[in-house]
Amino acid sequence: MTDVEIQKEKEGKTAEAPKTLMDEANAAAERLEKANERHAELLRQQEELEAKRRLGGQTDAGKETKSEFTEEEKASRARIKAVADSVGAEWGKKYE
C-alpha cells in the first residue's frame, strides 16, 4: 500500500470513532499491520538496490589505492619539513 493510498483511506473515513476499547485496539492493530507491510516492502526494495549496486561493481572493492609517494612528492615533503623545522627553531629562540 502506498502513502497516497494510506492518505486517501484516512481522508475517506467518517468521523465515527471506535466505541469500545476493543474497537480501538483492533483499529490500532490494523494500522500497525499496514505499517509493517509498508516497512517490509521498503526493506525489500532497499535490499534489491543494494544487491544491484554490489553486482554492478559500485563498491569500494577493487579500487587502486595509492600507497607510495613518488620521488618528487618525497623531495617536496622533505623540503617543507626542513623549512618548518628551521622556522620552528628560530621562533623558539626568539621567545626563550
C-alpha positions, 0 to 999 in steps of 0.5 A: 500500500502506498502513502497516497493510498494510506492518505486517501483511506484516512481522508475517506473515513467518517468521523465515527470513532471506535466505541469500545476499547476493543474497537480501538485496539483492533483499529490500532492493530490494523494500522500497525499491520499496514505499517509493517507491510509498508516497512517490509516492502521498503526493506525489500526494495532497499535490499534489491538496490543494494544487491544491484549496486554490489553486482554492478561493481559500485563498491569500494572493492577493487579500487587502486589505492595509492600507497607510495609517494613518488620521488618528487612528492618525497623531495617536496615533503622533505623540503617543507619539513626542513623549512618548518623545522628551521622556522620552528627553531628560530621562533623558539629562540626568539621567545626563550 
